[in-house]
Amino acid sequence: MKKLLIIFAVFSCFANAQDLVITNARIIDGTGRVIDSGSVVIDAGRIVSVSEGAANIAGVPIIDANGMTVMPGFIDAHRHIISGDAQTWFAEQSTQSMQAYLDAGYTTLMEGGGRLPGIMELKRRIDAGELTGPRVITSARADPGQYSTEASARARVRELAEAGVEIIKASTTPNEKDILAILVDEAGKYDLEVMVHAVTVPAMLAAVEAGTGKLVHTPHDSFLTAEEARVVAQANIETLSTIGFAVPTFDVYNDDNIPTFRDGNSWPEGILGTGSNAAGEKAVNGRTLWDAGVVYGFGTDTNYSPVKGLSHELRALNLMFSPRDIVKLMGPNTAAFIDMENEIGTLEPGKQADIVFIDGDPLELIFNLLNVKLVLKGGEIVADHRN
C-alpha cells in the first residue's frame, strides 16, 4: 500500500490556534505511557500535545472526560464492509452501518477483499463528506487459484491498480506459490502490497517465500513452532489476528447459551480445519508469532455487528494476551499493518485526533473497550453516548 506523506504545521505558541482541549482524562496513548489524569490539545483535527494535568487555553472548547479513559480510535484491518448488492446496501444500510462502526469506537477500517466498484464508491463518499463513517482503506481480490498464466495474473493486478485499490488481497495455498510471487512482483510495480489470506502454517510459509509483505489470519491446523514464527519475523512481515472466527461465541447469533461460530454453525461440528484444535491453535499461534517479534495487529474478519465482532475477537485474544498487549496490538501494530503508523494508532503530537473515550480502565479489564462513550475522528465528535 502506498505510504502516506503528510506535511503539517502546528502553531502551538498561539493559544488561539488550538480548537479543542480534552481534560481530566486517564490517557492510554498506545506507546506504553499511561497518564492517570491529563489533557489532550487538538488543533485542526490533529493532536498538539498529550500531557499530565490540565491544559488551560482561554476561549477553546473543552471536553471534560470526567475521569474516563481516552485512547486511540480503534482500527479493524480486516473487515467485510458491504454486504450483498452494493447499490442496495448504499440505499438501505450504509448510513446506519457506518454509524454503527463509529459507535463501537472504530475510526479506521480496511476492507478485507471487497468487490469493485462498491468499496471504491464507499471510500469516495466518506472522503467527500457525503457519508459519515470511519476512514476506509480499500482492497480487492486477486487469488492465485483464479489465474492459470502469468499474463492473466499480471493483468488482474494492473486492473486493480488502475481502479485505485490501495492493497490487494490474495487467498492462497502452498501449491499456488509461484503465481502468488507473480502477483506480488506485479503489485510492486504500482507501489502496492499484497496481503495474503494464509490460514495454515504451510500456506503462511509459502506466502513468505513468495515475497508477500503482509499476512491475514493466524494459522490453524497445526501448532506453529518458534522457528517458523521467526521466519515471519525475520522477513518483516506484519500479521493480523482474526482468531475469533475459529472460536465459538455465545452472543452473536443466538441468546440460547449455545456455543456458535460466526458463520452460524454450532460447536463442535462447525470447527475449522481438519482437526479439532483450531480454536486453541489460533490463539497459541498468535502468541508464538508475538513472542518471535512479529508485528501482530487486529482484525475481525467479520461482516456482522461491529460491537459483537469486537467482543468476539477480544474474547479470543484475551486467552493469550494481556490487556497491555491488546492495546498495543489494536493500536500501533494495526496502524503499521495499514501503513498509517505515522498518522494513527497512538495519541502523539502531529497525529490524527482519532480518540475513543472509554468508561472504565481497559488495562484492568480489556472488555471495558466495549464501554465506548464518545468518539472523535480527526478531532470531530462522530459518536456520543455520554447520556
LOKOLDO-612391 format. One line per field, with one value per residue: residue number from 0; x, y, z of N, C-alpha, C in turn. Coordinates in steps of 0.001 Angstrom, whole numbers. Example, Ala and Ser with C-alpha at 12.3 -4.5 7.8 and 13.67 -1.06 7.14 Angstrom:
<recs>
i = [0/1]
n.c1 = [13190/12850]
n.c2 = [-5690/-2250]
n.c3 = [7800/7080]
ca.c1 = [12300/13670]
ca.c2 = [-4500/-1060]
ca.c3 = [7800/7140]
c.c1 = [13200/12900]
c.c2 = [-3300/30]
c.c3 = [7800/7870]
</recs>
This chain:
<recs>
i = [0/1/2/3/4/5/6/7/8/9/10/11/12/13/14/15/16/17/18/19/20/21/22/23/24/25/26/27/28/29/30/31/32/33/34/35/36/37/38/39/40/41/42/43/44/45/46/47/48/49/50/51/52/53/54/55/56/57/58/59/60/61/62/63/64/65/66/67/68/69/70/71/72/73/74/75/76/77/78/79/80/81/82/83/84/85/86/87/88/89/90/91/92/93/94/95/96/97/98/99/100/101/102/103/104/105/106/107/108/109/110/111/112/113/114/115/116/117/118/119/120/121/122/123/124/125/126/127/128/129/130/131/132/133/134/135/136/137/138/139/140/141/142/143/144/145/146/147/148/149/150/151/152/153/154/155/156/157/158/159/160/161/162/163/164/165/166/167/168/169/170/171/172/173/174/175/176/177/178/179/180/181/182/183/184/185/186/187/188/189/190/191/192/193/194/195/196/197/198/199/200/201/202/203/204/205/206/207/208/209/210/211/212/213/214/215/216/217/218/219/220/221/222/223/224/225/226/227/228/229/230/231/232/233/234/235/236/237/238/239/240/241/242/243/244/245/246/247/248/249/250/251/252/253/254/255/256/257/258/259/260/261/262/263/264/265/266/267/268/269/270/271/272/273/274/275/276/277/278/279/280/281/282/283/284/285/286/287/288/289/290/291/292/293/294/295/296/297/298/299/300/301/302/303/304/305/306/307/308/309/310/311/312/313/314/315/316/317/318/319/320/321/322/323/324/325/326/327/328/329/330/331/332/333/334/335/336/337/338/339/340/341/342/343/344/345/346/347/348/349/350/351/352/353/354/355/356/357/358/359/360/361/362/363/364/365/366/367/368/369/370/371/372/373/374/375/376/377/378/379/380/381/382/383/384/385/386]
n.c1 = [850/466/2592/1721/2289/2427/2322/2499/1798/2171/1076/1816/2450/604/-2226/-4789/-4789/-5460/-8124/-9610/-9798/-9157/-9733/-9017/-8677/-7994/-5260/-4378/-1934/-1050/1610/2686/2762/990/-1201/-2477/-4165/-4813/-4356/-5392/-4547/-5943/-5636/-6994/-7846/-5725/-3432/-1929/-675/-40/-424/347/-1929/-3883/-4822/-4807/-6294/-7414/-10676/-11105/-12945/-13802/-13623/-14636/-13412/-14141/-12750/-12812/-11288/-9137/-8104/-6392/-8362/-10179/-9023/-9967/-8466/-9244/-11991/-15214/-17145/-19307/-22337/-23858/-25637/-24160/-25400/-27950/-27184/-25991/-28257/-29988/-28651/-26173/-25817/-26670/-25036/-22376/-22417/-22707/-20190/-18663/-19939/-19111/-16480/-14685/-12530/-11129/-11144/-10031/-10884/-11484/-10906/-12683/-15470/-15383/-17231/-17973/-16617/-14815/-16502/-17648/-15449/-15014/-17374/-17228/-14778/-15467/-17289/-19926/-21018/-21055/-18582/-16062/-12691/-11794/-9815/-9090/-9483/-9136/-9668/-7218/-6824/-4499/-5315/-7167/-5953/-4378/-2195/840/471/-2284/-2480/-866/-2310/-4624/-3672/-2888/-5382/-6595/-4862/-5262/-7869/-7564/-7281/-6055/-4685/-3942/-5722/-5075/-5996/-4547/-2920/-336/579/189/2147/3948/2409/1427/3801/4219/2028/2717/5103/4192/2455/4244/5268/3459/3594/2115/999/591/-1693/-1882/-4138/-3686/-4235/-3143/-147/1708/734/1218/4049/4658/3671/5447/7799/7052/7279/5498/4280/2516/418/-2714/-4789/-4253/-2527/-4027/-4726/-2369/151/2201/5694/8394/10566/9386/7804/9771/10718/8763/9020/11688/11481/10191/7378/4137/1302/-2136/-4582/-7392/-8518/-10868/-12799/-12375/-13184/-15851/-18680/-21128/-23029/-23487/-25056/-27121/-29154/-29239/-27390/-25743/-22813/-21562/-20316/-19030/-20171/-22583/-22702/-22790/-20921/-19569/-19344/-18960/-16314/-13221/-11044/-9146/-8676/-9386/-8601/-8586/-9545/-7927/-5418/-5155/-5136/-2873/-891/-924/222/2756/3767/3818/5666/7919/8514/7005/5112/2083/-1195/-4629/-7634/-10942/-12267/-15016/-18539/-20719/-22435/-20527/-19892/-20348/-18544/-16134/-16251/-16161/-13607/-11964/-12509/-11322/-8618/-8007/-7377/-4643/-3270/-2275/-4107/-2481/-900/-2910/-3807/-1549/-1465/-3924/-3589/-809/363/-1592/-2008/484/270/-1534/-11/-110/1138/2344/287/-1992/-3113/-1663/-1701/-201/1726/1017/-324/-3391/-6379/-7881/-9847/-10976/-13286/-13506/-15525/-14290/-11331/-9374/-6962/-7241/-9454/-9975/-12331/-13634/-13284/-15539/-17222/-17856/-18055/-17704/-16606/-14037/-13180/-10589/-10611/-13259/-16472/-18007/-19557/-21600/-22294/-22714/-24867]
n.c2 = [-1181/2257/4482/7077/10493/13132/16517/18947/21790/22947/25401/25878/27868/29811/30525/30834/29229/26681/24317/22562/21058/18282/17326/16222/13412/9902/8716/6533/6202/4519/4111/2871/4505/5704/8046/9169/11337/13662/15811/16471/18298/19648/20639/21755/19186/17572/16164/18194/18231/15943/15543/15573/16638/19721/21592/24796/26821/29709/30442/28205/25366/22864/19463/17719/14881/13615/11692/9459/6970/7837/6928/5698/5775/2910/384/-1707/-3944/-5858/-6196/-7020/-5050/-4112/-5625/-8019/-6838/-3925/-1496/-1679/-1873/652/2249/1344/534/1775/4240/3683/1476/2464/4329/2613/1442/3651/4176/1959/2557/2442/4077/3742/1531/-1338/-2770/-6201/-7417/-6476/-5985/-4511/-1900/-1073/-785/1210/3337/3675/4604/6995/8457/8758/10151/12465/13565/12955/10809/9764/8154/5691/6211/4612/1999/696/-2493/-5257/-8458/-10785/-13734/-16360/-18887/-18352/-17770/-18968/-18411/-16468/-14021/-13480/-13199/-10945/-9097/-8863/-7597/-5142/-4190/-3760/-1871/272/849/2087/792/231/-1811/-5249/-8250/-11644/-14964/-18009/-21196/-23603/-24787/-22843/-21008/-19987/-18474/-16619/-15276/-13969/-12227/-10629/-9510/-8010/-6259/-4717/-3030/-1042/166/-1189/-3413/-6899/-8529/-11569/-14174/-16614/-19494/-21723/-23209/-24207/-22724/-20141/-20105/-20532/-18177/-16352/-17121/-16392/-13712/-11913/-9050/-8872/-10692/-12192/-13525/-15719/-18743/-22076/-25587/-26747/-26522/-23699/-23557/-22106/-21569/-21432/-19184/-17266/-17103/-15568/-13216/-12439/-11830/-9491/-9307/-8246/-9261/-10160/-10700/-11998/-14221/-14847/-16064/-18749/-19468/-20359/-18367/-16762/-14858/-13762/-14910/-16082/-16290/-18372/-19627/-21374/-22618/-21094/-20695/-17962/-18170/-19224/-21931/-24675/-25633/-28921/-29396/-27399/-26598/-25239/-26419/-29534/-30840/-30871/-28742/-26053/-23676/-23401/-23536/-21221/-19096/-19756/-19868/-17226/-16000/-17158/-16045/-13363/-13456/-14031/-11653/-10659/-8140/-7914/-7493/-6199/-7622/-8486/-9986/-10042/-9613/-8824/-7214/-4480/-4087/-6623/-8105/-6969/-7660/-10455/-10960/-9876/-11602/-13947/-13160/-12494/-14845/-15401/-13014/-10116/-7278/-4983/-5886/-6197/-3595/-2499/-4160/-3562/-863/742/-1447/-2332/-13/85/-2126/-1246/672/3223/4203/6596/8309/7442/5329/5780/8198/10946/13958/15636/13585/12240/13241/10927/9567/7656/7566/5858/4231/3266/1277/-101/-1432/-2701/-4325/-5744/-5858/-3545/-1991/-2191/-356/2225/5705/8180/9367/10624/11579/12634/14875/15645/15202/12158/10195/9945/8939/9719/10366]
n.c3 = [0/-690/916/3173/2859/4861/5413/7825/9952/13214/15244/18071/19793/19784/21490/20457/18273/18904/18849/20396/23579/25580/28822/32239/32012/31982/30339/27861/25766/23770/23245/25339/27455/30287/31582/34516/35085/32790/29863/26492/23708/20799/17440/14466/13818/14477/16872/19256/21758/24441/27735/31292/33864/33800/30860/30242/28160/27018/25844/24265/23193/25583/26430/29085/30386/32673/34167/32558/30395/27778/24532/21554/18528/17417/15146/12574/10696/8941/7660/6429/4660/2936/2436/368/-2558/-3764/-4537/-3398/-728/-277/-549/1454/3805/4341/5809/8469/8977/8802/10883/13016/13224/14047/16483/17902/18312/16242/14053/11767/9005/7269/4274/3705/1175/-1005/-3323/-6519/-8169/-5644/-3076/-3636/-4169/-1669/-166/-1525/-959/1829/2129/791/2465/2148/3362/6680/8481/9498/8278/5246/4050/987/-659/-2938/-4507/-5683/-6286/-6416/-7395/-9326/-11685/-14492/-15973/-16222/-17500/-17185/-14426/-13954/-15396/-13878/-11562/-12665/-13429/-10926/-9837/-11601/-10949/-8562/-6146/-2845/-1588/-2228/-1908/-1414/-1514/-742/-1390/-528/-2975/-4840/-4882/-6846/-8674/-6851/-6223/-8628/-8663/-6456/-7398/-9628/-8361/-6907/-8833/-8968/-6585/-4690/-2126/-1293/639/2236/2492/4482/5967/7129/8472/6457/4235/5108/5275/2595/1506/2606/1290/-1241/-1184/-34/1837/3895/6119/6445/8835/11506/11558/11530/12074/12781/15329/15534/15257/17173/15552/12997/13355/13652/11079/9816/11288/10745/8092/8203/8105/8537/10508/10891/13485/13591/14950/16111/14502/14639/17071/19113/20019/22169/21824/19353/17289/18642/21612/23311/24868/23499/22172/19335/16062/14030/11513/11992/12439/14742/17667/18192/15499/13625/13635/12432/9807/9539/11868/15424/16903/16258/17516/19802/18597/16963/18832/20414/18422/17634/19867/19736/17381/18190/20325/18887/17778/15702/14062/15151/14460/14611/13537/12557/10633/10017/9245/10560/13334/14491/17245/18358/16838/17713/20434/20210/19051/21041/23162/22261/21923/24528/25744/25414/25521/27327/28717/28247/26123/24188/23795/22525/20310/19038/18496/17689/16303/14484/13041/11800/10153/8199/7084/8225/10442/11053/11245/12711/15486/17815/20486/19868/19398/16360/15099/13699/15317/16361/18619/21342/23966/26936/29282/32166/32883/30507/30925/33293/32877/29911/28506/29016/26823/25377/26375/25112/25073/23842/20702/18715/15466/13624/15254/15398/16855/16430/17456/20271/23396/25977/27533]
ca.c1 = [0/1274/2813/1125/3208/1626/3086/1614/2443/1447/1466/1453/2748/-544/-3344/-5998/-4696/-5995/-9571/-10290/-8989/-9723/-9104/-9489/-8769/-6966/-4798/-3564/-1595/-699/3064/3059/2613/-333/-1299/-3656/-5047/-4101/-5063/-5013/-4869/-6162/-5735/-7273/-8002/-4517/-3014/-832/63/-611/371/-261/-2571/-4821/-4302/-5659/-6186/-8613/-11533/-11104/-13891/-13222/-14360/-14243/-13552/-14688/-12025/-12854/-10052/-9069/-7104/-6524/-9510/-9983/-8779/-10185/-7717/-9760/-13439/-16030/-17992/-20537/-22999/-24786/-25572/-23656/-26374/-28975/-26557/-25880/-29583/-30763/-27898/-24862/-25773/-26745/-23881/-21178/-22536/-22504/-18744/-18234/-20478/-18298/-15139/-13825/-12326/-10495/-11407/-9511/-11718/-10763/-11052/-14008/-15813/-15408/-16679/-18650/-15755/-14229/-17535/-17775/-14339/-15235/-18444/-16744/-13756/-16123/-18210/-21301/-21419/-20254/-18116/-14614/-11946/-11775/-8704/-9725/-8773/-9895/-9012/-6520/-6451/-3678/-6019/-8039/-5166/-3597/-998/1478/-128/-3595/-2247/-373/-3400/-5526/-3039/-2985/-6783/-6847/-4083/-5936/-9100/-7198/-7269/-4875/-3954/-4507/-5937/-4908/-6167/-3638/-2492/1094/919/-35/3197/4579/1505/1419/5026/3991/1133/3498/6052/3462/1941/5344/5467/2488/3740/1049/1353/-372/-1908/-2184/-5030/-2961/-4857/-2395/1292/2342/343/1924/5452/4702/3473/6719/8725/6597/7674/4445/4657/1501/-339/-4015/-5198/-3323/-2752/-4504/-4492/-1175/765/3334/6918/9100/11404/8522/7417/10932/10789/7886/9609/12916/11088/9499/6014/3112/252/-3355/-5088/-8594/-8616/-12196/-13682/-12164/-13607/-17297/-19132/-22450/-23957/-23516/-26174/-28209/-29170/-29650/-26237/-25211/-21590/-21840/-19283/-19502/-20965/-23848/-22596/-22637/-19826/-18215/-19359/-18574/-14941/-12429/-9901/-9281/-8559/-10357/-7877/-8411/-9769/-6720/-4240/-5042/-4726/-1484/-21/-817/1211/4067/4196/4095/6907/9029/8758/6175/4162/827/-2240/-6014/-8660/-12015/-12760/-16438/-19441/-21886/-22387/-19177/-19699/-20230/-17280/-15094/-16352/-15744/-12149/-11355/-12618/-10319/-7284/-7832/-6846/-3180/-2659/-2659/-4697/-1433/-578/-4017/-3782/-506/-1893/-5006/-3201/328/629/-2556/-1671/1631/-196/-2152/970/-525/1688/2691/-953/-2963/-2663/-1211/-2006/1068/1667/1094/-1169/-4818/-7063/-8846/-9800/-12135/-13467/-13965/-15964/-13543/-9914/-9112/-5791/-7713/-10355/-9941/-13691/-14088/-13256/-16902/-17981/-17497/-18952/-17526/-15617/-13595/-12433/-9996/-10963/-14693/-17305/-18779/-20452/-21701/-23195/-22459/-26132]
ca.c2 = [0/3459/5211/8403/11574/14223/17678/19790/22749/23161/26677/25683/29038/30705/29882/30851/28251/25405/24352/21629/20521/17221/17425/15315/12103/8872/8635/5410/6812/3499/3921/2262/5509/5892/9243/8990/12487/14525/16591/16359/19519/19330/21788/21410/17753/16839/16287/19129/17798/14982/15879/15438/17812/20495/22470/25976/27649/30541/30568/26982/24378/21832/18241/17164/13428/13124/10509/8356/6657/8169/6118/5838/5180/1511/68/-3092/-4027/-6921/-6150/-7108/-3899/-4050/-6926/-8179/-5905/-2640/-438/-1837/-1562/2107/2853/888/170/2404/5255/3013/596/3256/4901/1532/1318/4777/3963/924/3083/2306/5272/3317/152/-1822/-3789/-7457/-8021/-6061/-6032/-3235/-630/-680/-335/2486/4347/3927/5478/8319/9152/9139/11187/13685/14040/12616/9737/9791/6829/5576/6239/3276/1581/-200/-3648/-6159/-9760/-11393/-15037/-17088/-20013/-17893/-17390/-20116/-17940/-15273/-12840/-13193/-12729/-9569/-8255/-8591/-6579/-3860/-3773/-3245/-645/1325/1186/2880/-22/562/-3033/-6425/-9407/-12895/-16207/-18914/-22473/-23753/-25125/-21672/-20053/-19351/-17431/-15579/-14480/-13107/-11157/-9737/-8787/-7017/-5237/-3836/-2043/24/535/-1865/-4640/-7995/-9186/-12944/-14995/-17877/-19979/-22848/-22929/-24329/-21590/-18974/-20175/-20343/-16749/-15698/-17421/-15674/-12321/-11028/-8195/-8886/-11931/-12087/-14733/-16531/-20090/-23198/-26958/-27257/-25509/-23024/-23636/-20837/-21364/-20980/-17809/-16404/-16898/-14429/-12021/-12045/-11279/-8219/-9431/-7963/-10273/-9806/-11749/-12666/-15559/-15062/-16896/-20154/-19642/-20151/-17335/-17050/-13728/-13201/-15413/-16629/-15975/-19633/-20204/-22444/-22159/-20970/-19997/-16731/-18478/-19773/-23359/-24965/-26460/-28887/-29745/-26279/-26173/-25079/-27274/-30993/-31349/-30358/-27836/-24739/-22585/-23250/-23331/-19835/-18258/-20078/-19459/-15774/-15675/-17574/-15000/-12175/-13682/-14039/-10281/-10281/-7057/-8654/-6492/-6551/-7705/-9385/-10792/-10213/-8751/-8550/-6087/-4098/-4307/-8065/-8537/-6536/-8507/-11814/-11003/-9637/-12829/-14897/-12634/-12469/-16142/-15462/-11689/-9234/-6018/-4111/-6417/-5971/-2172/-2337/-4920/-2836/497/958/-2588/-2341/1144/-302/-3063/-498/1688/4538/4363/7997/9082/6963/4185/6278/9606/11666/15204/15549/12536/12486/13188/9829/9326/6978/7729/4583/4208/2191/1169/-1334/-2140/-3554/-5298/-5388/-5756/-2161/-1400/-2232/733/3444/6805/9314/9065/11708/11217/13868/15966/15924/14208/11368/9330/10475/8131/10115/10497]
ca.c3 = [0/-783/2161/3195/3205/5375/5874/8603/10849/14462/15818/19466/20605/19758/22165/19651/17189/19367/18708/21302/24667/26412/30137/33281/31365/32064/28960/27393/24474/22788/23194/26613/28505/30875/32409/35363/34886/31869/28859/25086/22965/19387/16532/13069/13680/14846/18260/19500/22945/25386/28916/32608/34422/32997/29817/30327/26962/27061/24681/23462/23706/26450/26746/30374/30313/33938/34609/31599/29688/26360/23848/20097/17865/17044/13734/12158/9445/8053/7845/5224/4966/2144/2361/-739/-3672/-3280/-4752/-2361/554/-153/-427/2600/5004/4505/6869/9765/9126/9082/12213/13990/13430/14872/17826/18549/18546/15069/13241/10520/8586/5998/3650/3589/-142/-1439/-4738/-7222/-7699/-4417/-1990/-4050/-4002/-234/235/-2109/-244/3156/1975/325/3481/1786/4273/7896/8859/9627/7025/4658/3209/20/-1187/-3790/-4520/-6814/-5740/-7387/-7988/-10410/-12853/-14974/-16666/-15675/-18115/-16592/-13060/-14019/-15886/-12757/-10721/-13364/-13337/-9579/-9689/-12355/-10235/-7393/-4930/-2036/-1246/-2896/-1040/-2139/-762/-1426/-823/-798/-4358/-5688/-4510/-7995/-9164/-5823/-6396/-9791/-8207/-5589/-8247/-10427/-7441/-6552/-9898/-8739/-5183/-3958/-1419/-1316/1933/1866/3293/4669/7200/7671/8555/5138/3386/5624/4877/1145/1253/2929/193/-2434/-1044/442/2962/4944/6263/7071/9550/12284/11020/12340/11589/13464/16173/14921/16058/17353/14368/11905/13659/13397/9628/9536/11911/10049/6799/8491/7592/9536/10525/11620/14370/13073/15531/16653/13693/14993/18460/19244/20935/22703/21732/18008/16507/19447/23042/23944/25558/22659/21506/17911/15308/13400/10330/12439/12735/16167/18187/17625/14078/12778/13859/11223/9532/9531/13220/16394/17784/15629/18453/20608/17753/16523/19960/20778/17317/17712/20898/19244/16453/19010/21074/17934/17362/14560/14283/15145/14567/14943/12508/12990/9512/10252/8486/11382/14252/14908/18682/18602/16258/18645/21620/19862/18885/22349/23967/21789/22228/25976/26177/25359/25534/28419/28246/27699/24802/23262/23455/21514/19139/18367/18156/16785/15420/13383/12209/10979/9126/7103/6679/8703/11783/11268/11260/13693/16284/19113/20749/19891/18638/14913/14544/13622/16613/16427/20060/21918/25401/27486/30681/32811/32551/29754/31428/34378/32263/28494/27973/29140/25492/24845/27012/24388/25411/22943/19669/17833/14260/13144/16151/15377/17531/15458/18229/21627/24223/27364/28278]
c.c1 = [887/1387/2219/2179/2360/2560/2140/2450/1567/1961/1096/1719/1588/-1745/-4574/-5927/-5285/-7519/-10315/-9305/-9786/-8989/-9694/-9669/-7665/-6543/-3945/-3169/-1171/785/3572/2932/1163/-274/-2582/-4662/-4320/-4997/-4508/-5468/-4885/-6277/-5946/-7289/-6800/-4152/-1818/6/-749/216/-392/-918/-3492/-4088/-5243/-5409/-7484/-9359/-11597/-12121/-13186/-14174/-13809/-14501/-14098/-14054/-12103/-11475/-10159/-7898/-7308/-7794/-9190/-9804/-9113/-9571/-8144/-11255/-14133/-17192/-19328/-21107/-23956/-24562/-25205/-24686/-27479/-28427/-26429/-27242/-30242/-29972/-26693/-24811/-25760/-25508/-22631/-21240/-22308/-21022/-18238/-18711/-19666/-16875/-14202/-13750/-11636/-10818/-10607/-10438/-10888/-10933/-12412/-14221/-15865/-16705/-17205/-17741/-15086/-15235/-17741/-16671/-14565/-16268/-17980/-15723/-14374/-17081/-19669/-21878/-20496/-19861/-16626/-13945/-11792/-10523/-9238/-8835/-9709/-9043/-8336/-5980/-5677/-4403/-6912/-7285/-4242/-2318/-433/813/-1455/-3449/-1782/-1477/-4368/-4941/-3139/-4404/-7078/-6081/-4761/-7238/-8825/-7210/-5958/-4071/-4684/-4612/-5841/-5069/-5391/-3434/-1023/1434/653/1046/3764/3706/1428/2644/4905/3095/1886/4453/5341/2933/3029/5609/4548/2511/2576/1615/234/-479/-2497/-3019/-4377/-3391/-4189/-918/1976/1991/1063/3375/5616/4541/4744/7703/8347/6867/6590/4920/3688/764/-1644/-4382/-4020/-3565/-3297/-4185/-3184/-666/2047/4554/7547/9969/10581/8067/8559/11120/9951/8502/10821/12640/10344/8073/5028/1966/-942/-3891/-6214/-8763/-10023/-13047/-13432/-12711/-15120/-17601/-20575/-23453/-24065/-24775/-27347/-28073/-29517/-28519/-25686/-23944/-21747/-20717/-19884/-20336/-22310/-23811/-22289/-21370/-20356/-18186/-18791/-17136/-14153/-11413/-10194/-9221/-9610/-9742/-7799/-8559/-8526/-5495/-4088/-4553/-3259/-532/138/225/2622/4624/4621/5443/8128/9357/7988/5277/2768/-307/-3632/-6903/-9697/-12476/-14254/-17241/-20720/-21604/-20961/-18911/-19515/-18955/-16104/-15081/-15814/-14220/-11439/-11405/-11546/-8911/-6986/-7265/-5330/-2481/-3177/-3373/-3658/-1014/-1660/-4098/-2721/-900/-2935/-4589/-2036/593/-316/-2352/-495/1193/-798/-1277/536/13/2119/1464/-1891/-2341/-2119/-1662/-687/940/1869/175/-2635/-5447/-8225/-8796/-11104/-12128/-14135/-14383/-15309/-12111/-9660/-7886/-6116/-8611/-10505/-11337/-14325/-14021/-14637/-17754/-17610/-18535/-18862/-16425/-15325/-12863/-11899/-10422/-12428/-15459/-18160/-19700/-20428/-22757/-23006/-23744/-26902]
c.c2 = [1232/4130/6606/9418/12763/15320/18594/20732/22933/24434/26681/26913/30021/30001/29827/29911/26904/25439/23337/21147/19435/17279/16395/13896/11166/8609/7386/5761/5806/3247/3144/3223/5589/7119/9141/10122/13494/15171/16301/17641/19184/20620/21268/19904/16920/17120/17223/18668/16792/15120/15613/16747/18504/21280/23663/26884/28429/30518/29348/26005/23271/20654/17712/15665/12826/11808/9320/8136/7134/7413/6231/5181/3769/1383/-1405/-3233/-5189/-7062/-6258/-6142/-3932/-5448/-6948/-7179/-4519/-1531/-485/-1464/-60/2739/2543/731/1049/3380/4612/2162/1378/3894/3847/1299/2435/4610/2940/1384/2993/3625/4964/1847/-143/-2919/-5048/-8156/-7732/-6207/-4619/-3119/-206/-101/995/3621/4680/4869/6886/9104/9607/10265/12520/14264/13777/11550/9794/8376/6829/5771/4797/3096/494/-1379/-4403/-7400/-10071/-12723/-15846/-18226/-19639/-17650/-18536/-19701/-16709/-14015/-12480/-12688/-11271/-8623/-7908/-7526/-5212/-3309/-3138/-1944/518/1759/2010/2118/198/-651/-4211/-7566/-10668/-14072/-17289/-20215/-22659/-24027/-23986/-20608/-19312/-18223/-16290/-14687/-13537/-11941/-10141/-8888/-7687/-5898/-4242/-2762/-839/508/-2/-3082/-5658/-8560/-10560/-13635/-16372/-18479/-21212/-22477/-23123/-23173/-20318/-18968/-20002/-18876/-15965/-15904/-16668/-14184/-11378/-10210/-8235/-10217/-11653/-13468/-15390/-17987/-21081/-24495/-27558/-26144/-25004/-23185/-22250/-20532/-20858/-19537/-16848/-16157/-15688/-13144/-11533/-11466/-9949/-8201/-9217/-8960/-9752/-10997/-12554/-14075/-15876/-16004/-18391/-20485/-19427/-19057/-17618/-15926/-13120/-13624/-15913/-16184/-17211/-20343/-21424/-21940/-22236/-20207/-18828/-17001/-19112/-21253/-23582/-25764/-27866/-29114/-28630/-25842/-26148/-26193/-28755/-31594/-30759/-29310/-26399/-23592/-22333/-22938/-21863/-18932/-18494/-19639/-17938/-15350/-16043/-16554/-13747/-12319/-13695/-12633/-9854/-9112/-7651/-7681/-7083/-6541/-8704/-10340/-11074/-9311/-8471/-7385/-5739/-4351/-5792/-8632/-8165/-7421/-9903/-11905/-10767/-10879/-13830/-14430/-12694/-13777/-16124/-14110/-10875/-8007/-5070/-4571/-6054/-4505/-1904/-2995/-4143/-1469/572/-208/-2621/-1148/825/-1239/-2316/680/3095/4811/5791/8889/8710/5856/4539/7733/10336/12938/14985/14528/12960/12336/12208/9298/8696/7204/6464/4768/3008/2157/-139/-2098/-2978/-4664/-4920/-5210/-4394/-1437/-1408/-1093/2078/4528/7975/8959/10326/11097/12516/15075/16323/14816/13494/10370/9822/9694/8465/10221/9174]
c.c3 = [0/571/2055/3612/3601/5860/6610/9453/12062/15100/17302/20324/20644/20360/21281/18448/17591/19278/19573/22362/25378/27745/31083/32744/31834/30621/28767/25970/23409/22655/24404/27765/28969/31780/33216/35206/34008/30844/27474/24398/21476/18589/15120/12848/14033/16293/18351/20690/23729/26656/30202/33012/33440/31926/29744/29127/26840/25734/23791/24041/24470/26545/28052/30341/31597/34386/33681/30982/28251/25745/22346/19569/17391/15522/13531/10779/8567/8291/6496/5400/4244/1986/1168/-1860/-3175/-3416/-3698/-1003/756/110/906/3896/5311/5667/8240/10010/9491/10471/13290/14257/14330/16308/18607/18830/17367/14304/11919/10263/7332/5489/3414/2257/-727/-2933/-5306/-8024/-6329/-3355/-2344/-3886/-2528/232/-290/-1314/1133/3049/1556/1358/3157/2704/5477/8271/9087/8273/6548/3813/2285/-348/-2118/-4017/-5842/-6307/-6772/-8095/-9148/-11725/-13257/-15668/-15972/-16221/-17477/-15167/-13069/-14503/-14770/-11841/-11377/-13298/-11983/-9345/-10405/-11693/-8981/-6091/-4176/-1589/-1889/-1896/-1897/-1185/-1482/-666/-1185/-2259/-5338/-5493/-5712/-8562/-8150/-5971/-7586/-9408/-7358/-6429/-9039/-9542/-7073/-7595/-9713/-7289/-4348/-3242/-1546/87/1648/2936/3379/6001/7779/7699/7203/4205/3815/5155/3374/781/1553/1779/-1079/-2347/-566/1636/4116/4920/6988/7598/10262/11894/12044/11597/12085/14352/15508/15828/16180/16142/13190/12124/13381/11900/9229/10074/11141/8660/6953/7923/8732/9383/11315/12394/13724/13641/16025/15830/13904/16371/18558/20258/21312/22486/20353/17264/17356/20888/23863/24660/24816/21987/19997/17232/14544/12155/10684/12759/14210/16445/18445/16109/13195/12916/12555/11053/9634/10922/14133/17312/17280/16615/19306/19779/17351/17659/20332/19675/17262/18720/20447/18257/17214/19715/20160/17442/16129/14961/14056/15439/14703/13707/12945/11897/9666/9323/9268/12319/14676/16384/18967/17989/17138/19877/21357/19752/20209/23219/23557/22142/23717/26517/26317/25477/26710/27868/27645/26313/23791/22862/22382/20203/18335/17862/17193/15844/14228/12467/11290/9860/7941/6653/7052/10105/12082/11398/12401/14540/17650/19253/20943/19060/17138/14293/14506/15013/16532/17852/20521/23428/25939/28939/31353/32304/31809/30237/32658/33844/30796/27920/28253/27791/24834/25388/26388/24666/24434/21951/18866/16643/13675/13949/16187/16077/16495/16151/19665/22406/25694/28161/28273]
</recs>
